[in-house]
Amino acid sequence: MNQLAKIPETSQLACQTTEAQPPGQEVGVLAREAAAAFQRMVEGHKLYYKCSVQEALAKTEELQSSQVNDPANQPADQMTWFDLHQLGERNPELALQCWQGIRKQALDELQSGHRSAKAMEVCGENHCWDRAQFLAIRDDLAAALQPRNGIEWQLIDAMAQAQTAIFSWMNAMTIYTSLDSFRQKTDIREQRKWKPIRISESQAIEQAGAMCDRFNRIFLRTLRAFQDLRRYAPTVIVQNAGQVNVGQQQLCQPAPLPPPAGGRQSAGPPPGRRPRHRQRQKQAGRFSFTRRRTY
């Protein structure tokens, strides 16, 4: 391992920087990953052929020169760091452009929902119908909630995954229950007796029901988080409105009455003065205030 650490970095991608660098200054990171892939390839040749470091290095370079397929023409999901190292040996500019293309395709896969759909698919059972069903749930949620940015789209994907898992476990619970019911009916019809349900089947049904409830809570928790993002709405000022409805509470603001004809205001005591009939009643002694003491 000490000898492998002394292997010089032959990749031009590691020692040459270009003016058109990727976002985030990724040139150094890409160079380290490509050099590490080259080093792992040399180490693999050394262990497999049981040879020296120099011989393993020669075999690795021979492998690079003997490859027929151009790494730049490979699909993005099949591109390895060793392929990027090999491409950087010949043309560093092309290697950087290839990396930018890989990132662009990864972003398209994420924003279109296919990245989230792949996480819900069973390995080895890739069907177009399953992918279309997931995207249908995602599109339906997006049409109802109208996501506005990347964070809200991530929450939409999480809710779509939770709903897909609910459907999957609900189907499993239905199958478990149906099989047990069919078995019980067959035993009663043929053997004229009933067999109690086995513990393993009961646990399987219970697990399926628990998983449905778990993903339902995940869906509701994600929906609550989505709604919390929109809780703090911008302030809305309404002017010259007779009635304003805010949520479930109705606030009525009546419009001021126009002044009567002739320019005189409506009758009423001026501010800070009592009405005259109150003053007359007080002078006549109609209001008497007595204090009752209780012993």
N, C-alpha and C positions, 0 to 999 in steps of 0.2 A: 504493500500500500504506500510505503514511503517513496518507492521508485515511481509509482503511478502519479504521485503528487508532483513529481518533478517533470512530468511530461509537458513540453512547451505547448502553448495554445497556438495551433496552426491556423485557426479560423481567422480570416480577414474581418469577419463580423465583430470579433472581440477587440481588434486593435484599430479599426477604422471607423470614424464617426462621419456622418453625412450632415448636410445642412437641413435636409428634410427629415427630421427626427419624428418618431411617433409621439402621440400625446403622452404626457406624464414622464418624459425622458426614459423611455423603456429600452433604449439601446443597450445600456449596461446590463439590465436584467435579461434581455434576450441573449446577449453574449455569454453570460454565465450559464444559462440553461443549455445553450447549444454546446458549450465547452464541457459541461457536466455530462451531457448525453454522449459526446465523443469519448470521454473518459470511461464511462460505464461500458461502452462498446469495446474499448481496448481491454478493460478488466475482464469482460466476458470471454473474449478471445484468449486471454492469458490463462484463465481457469479451464476453458474447454480443451484447448490444444496443449495445455501444460508446457508453455513455452516462455521465453523471456519477454521482458517489456518491449524491447526493440522489435522482436518478431511479431508480437501482438499488434504493435503500432503499424507495422508494415501490412499485416493482414487487414487491419481496419481501413487503411488508405486504399488497399487493393479493392476492398468491398465498395468503397465510394466510387472508384473509377469504373467498376464493372456493372453498376446498376444501369439498367436499360431505361426504366421509366424516369421521366423528369419530375423531380419533387414539386416543381411549380405547377404541374398539371394534375396533381393529386387532389382528391376531394378534401375539403377543409376538415372534416371530422376524422380523416385518416392521416393527417399530417403529423409527424412526430418531430421532437426536438432534434433528433439525428438528421432527419430530412432537411430541417431548417439549417442545420450546421453545414450539410453538404451543399445546399443552395448558396449559403453565405460564402463558401469557399470560392465559388465561381463568380458570383455577382452579389455583393452586399446590398446594392440598391434594390435588386429584384427580391431579395430575401425580406427586406423591410416592407416592400409592397405586398408580398405574399402574406406577411403577418397582418397587415392592415386589412387585407381581404378576408382573412380568417376571423378577425374581430368583427368586421361588418356582417358576415354571415351569422356569427353567434348572436349579434344584437338583433338581427332580423328573426332568428329562431325564437328568441326570448319575447320580443314584442308581438309576434304573431300567435303566441300561446303554445307552439309546438314543443318548446322546452318543458313546460309544465305537463303537457300531455304525455311525454315520454316517461316521466317519473311515475305515472299511473299505469303504464303498460307492463304486462308480464313478459319477462325475457324469453325470446324465442317465439312469441305469439303476437306478432305485429299484424294487425288488420286495419284496413282503411276505415271500417265502420266504427271501431273503437275510438280512433282518433277523431272522426267526425262527430261522434256523440259528445266527447269532451269539449270540443270547440263549440258545439251547439249550446252547452251549458254556459260556457264562457261568454259567448255572444249574447245570450239572453240576460245574464247578469250585467254585462256592460251596457246593454240597451236600457236597463232599468235604473242603474246607478250613475251612468254617465261619468266614467272616470276621467280626470283632467290631467293627471301627471303619472310619472312612473311608479310612485309609491302606491297610488290607488289602483293602478293596473296590477301590481304585485298582490294586493289584497284581493282583487278580482280572481287572479289565478289561484290563490289559496282557497277561496270559497268554492271555486270550480273543482279543485282537487278534493275538498271535503265532501262536496255533494256527490262526486263520482264514487268516493269511498263508501258513502251511505248507500248508494244504489248497489254496489258490489256486495257489501255485507248483508244488506237486506235480501239480495238474491240468494246468498249462501244460507241465511237463516230459513228462507222459504224452502230451499232444497232439503235441508236437514229435517225440517218439520214434515215435509211432504213424504220423504222416504220413510220416516218413522211411522207416519200414519198409514202408508201403503203396506208396510210390513205387518202392522197390527191387524189391518183388515184381512190380509192374506192368512195370517195365523188363525184368526177367528173363523174364516170361511173353510179352510182346509183341515185344521186340527181341532176345531171347536174349543179353543182355549186362548187365553190372552196372556202374553208375556209382558212383564213390566219393562219399562224403558231402561236401557242400560245407562250407567253413569257416564260413560264416554260420550254417548250421543247427547245426553242432557247437558253435559259441560260444553259440548260444541255449540248447541243451540244457545245456551246462555252466553257464551263468548261472542257469538254473532250478534246477539241483541245488545251486549255491552259495547261492541265496536260500533254499531249503528248509533247508539247514544253518544259515544265519545266523539265521533266525527260530526254529529249534529251540534254538539257543544262547541266544537272547533269552528264550525260554520257560523254559529251565532256570535261567538267571540270575535271572529274576524269581521263580521258585519258591524258589530258594535264599534270596533276600532275604525272601520271605514266611516261610520257616522260621527265618531268623535273628531275626525279630521275636519269635518264640515260644520262642527258645532259653532265655532267662532266665525260667524258670518260678518261681512262688513256692515257698518252702521248705515241704515237707510233713513233719510229725513224726508218726511212728506209734509208739504206746505199746502195751505188752503184746501184742506180736505174736511168734509163734514163728518165722516166716519172712517176710522182706521182699525183694521183687524190685525192683531198681533198674535199669532199662534191660535190658541184656544180661547183667549181672553179678548173680548170686544171692548174697545174704548171709544166712547161716543163723545165727540167734540162738537157741540152745536155752533153753528155760525152766529155771529152777533146780529141782533135785530137792527134794521135800518131806522134812522131817526124819523119821527112823524113829520107830517107836513107843517110848514111854518118854522122849522128849525128848532122847536122846543123839544126838550128831552122828555121822557116819560116821568110821571109823577113819582116822587120818592124822596125820602129824607136825605139831606146832604150827608156826606161822610163825617162821622164824629159827633152827630147830634141825634137825640132820641126823637121818636115820633111825638107829635103834639098831643095825641089822645093819651099817650102814656103819662105825659107830664100832667095833664088835667086830672087823670085818675089818681095820681099820687097826691096832688093838691087837695082833692076832695076827700082823701083819707080812706079810699077803698082798699088800699093795700095795708094790712096790719101785720106786723111781724111780732109774734110772741114766742118766748122761749120757754119750753116745758122742761122742768127739772124732774128727774126721777130719783127718788130717795130709796 
